[in-house]
Amino acid sequence: LLVVDGLGHGPLAADAASAAIRVFESEPELTGTSLMETIHRSLKGTRGAAVAAVEISFEGELAFTGVGNISGVISRESSSQHMVSMNGIVGHHMGRARQFRYPVSRDCVAVLHSDGLKSRWNLNDYRGLRTRSAALIAGTLLCDEGRGTDDVTVVAARIGGVRNEL
């Protein structure tokens, strides 16, 4: 998964986001810090962006590499765990990208979102929602937790089954 939020608004922000997406789509073998460093180089000369990449394995592990204010949360039935995103702006002053690994199980839901969503939501406050489709989870958070003052991206992924559901 890749979530990108170009800095600012309008065409220049979209150009930065599009450049990051092109790298993600054209370099499928790149993961983690290598992906982030390649995106960083490709965003030079743009406004830059906040970027987060997630890999979900079938072996019970989620790898998260984030720079900027893309938030990542692993929601479990009894708790939530926030993933670590490094400070910086991809394409400008990124610093050293780091990949963090988190254990996940079949009952987990991973949610990534831009800063247009409030940060203090808890999926467990929505009775029964965690067992519903990933699209319904993302849509509910968007409707209920969006700030209304900024653009927002929300991606939810249910972990488990034959393949993970987005």
C-alpha positions in Angstrom: 0.0 0.0 0.0 1.1 3.5 -0.6 -0.5 6.7 0.8 0.8 10.1 -0.5 -0.3 13.6 0.5 1.4 16.3 -1.6 2.2 19.5 0.3 -0.4 22.2 0.0 -3.3 22.0 -2.4 -4.0 22.2 -6.1 -2.0 21.1 -9.2 1.5 21.4 -7.6 0.5 19.2 -4.7 -1.0 16.7 -7.2 2.2 16.8 -9.3 4.2 15.7 -6.2 1.7 12.9 -5.4 1.6 11.7 -9.0 5.4 11.5 -9.1 5.5 9.3 -6.0 2.7 7.0 -7.4 4.6 6.6 -10.7 7.7 5.3 -8.8 5.5 2.9 -6.8 3.9 1.5 -9.9 7.0 1.4 -12.1 9.3 -0.1 -9.5 7.4 -3.0 -7.9 10.5 -4.7 -6.6 11.3 -1.7 -4.3 10.1 -1.9 -0.8 10.7 -0.1 2.5 13.6 2.3 2.7 14.7 1.7 -0.9 11.2 2.7 -2.1 11.2 5.8 0.1 14.6 6.9 -1.1 13.7 6.4 -4.7 10.5 8.4 -4.3 12.5 11.1 -2.4 14.8 11.5 -5.4 11.9 11.6 -7.9 10.2 14.4 -5.9 13.1 16.7 -6.0 11.9 19.9 -7.8 8.3 19.4 -6.6 6.6 20.7 -3.5 7.3 17.3 -1.8 4.9 15.1 0.1 4.2 13.0 3.1 4.5 9.4 2.2 3.8 6.0 3.8 4.3 2.5 2.4 3.0 -0.7 3.9 3.8 -4.3 3.1 1.6 -7.0 4.7 3.0 -10.5 4.7 1.1 -13.7 5.0 3.5 -14.6 7.8 1.9 -12.3 10.3 4.0 -9.2 9.9 3.3 -5.7 8.7 6.3 -3.5 7.5 5.7 0.3 7.7 7.9 3.0 6.2 6.6 6.6 6.7 7.9 10.1 6.3 5.8 13.1 7.3 2.3 13.2 8.7 0.7 10.1 7.2 -0.6 8.2 10.2 -0.8 4.4 10.5 -2.7 2.4 13.1 -3.0 -1.3 13.6 -6.4 -1.9 15.3 -6.9 -5.1 17.3 -10.0 -6.2 19.1 -8.6 -5.1 22.5 -6.1 -2.4 21.5 -4.6 -0.1 18.9 -1.0 0.5 18.0 0.2 3.6 16.2 3.0 3.0 13.6 6.1 5.2 13.6 6.5 7.8 10.9 9.7 9.8 10.6 9.8 13.6 10.5 10.5 15.2 7.2 9.2 16.0 3.7 9.9 13.5 0.9 11.5 15.4 -1.9 13.0 18.1 0.4 14.5 17.2 3.8 13.7 13.6 4.4 16.5 12.5 6.7 17.0 8.8 7.0 14.0 6.6 6.1 13.4 3.7 8.5 11.2 0.7 8.2 9.4 -0.6 11.3 7.9 -4.1 11.6 4.8 -5.0 13.6 3.2 -8.3 14.3 -0.3 -8.7 13.0 -2.9 -11.4 13.1 -6.1 -12.3 11.3 -8.2 -10.0 13.6 -6.2 -6.9 12.8 -7.2 -3.9 10.7 -4.5 -1.5 9.4 -5.6 2.0 8.7 -3.5 4.7 7.0 -4.6 8.3 6.7 -3.5 11.8 5.9 -3.7 14.7 8.3 -7.2 15.5 7.1 -8.5 12.9 9.5 -8.6 13.6 13.3 -5.9 11.7 15.1 -7.8 10.6 18.2 -10.3 8.1 16.6 -10.5 4.5 17.9 -12.0 1.8 15.7 -13.1 0.0 18.8 -15.5 2.9 19.6 -17.6 1.7 16.5 -19.3 -1.5 17.7 -19.0 -4.2 15.1 -17.3 -2.1 12.5 -14.0 -3.9 12.7 -15.6 -7.0 11.3 -17.1 -5.2 8.3 -15.5 -4.6 4.9 -12.4 -2.4 4.6 -14.3 0.0 2.4 -16.9 0.5 5.0 -14.3 1.0 7.7 -12.5 3.7 5.6 -15.8 5.3 4.7 -17.0 5.5 8.2 -13.8 7.0 9.5 -13.9 9.5 6.6 -17.5 10.6 7.4 -17.2 10.7 11.2 -13.5 11.7 11.8 -12.7 14.0 8.9 -11.6 17.5 9.9 -13.6 19.2 7.2 -10.9 21.8 6.7 -8.4 19.8 4.6 -8.3 17.1 2.0 -8.2 13.6 3.4 -7.1 10.1 2.3 -8.1 7.0 4.3 -7.1 3.4 3.5 -8.1 0.4 5.5 -6.8 -3.1 5.1 -8.3 -6.2 6.9 -5.5 -8.6 7.7 -6.1 -12.3 7.1 -7.8 -14.8 4.9 -6.4 -16.1 1.6 -5.5 -12.5 0.7 -5.6 -9.2 2.5 -8.7 -7.1 1.8 -8.4 -3.4 0.9 
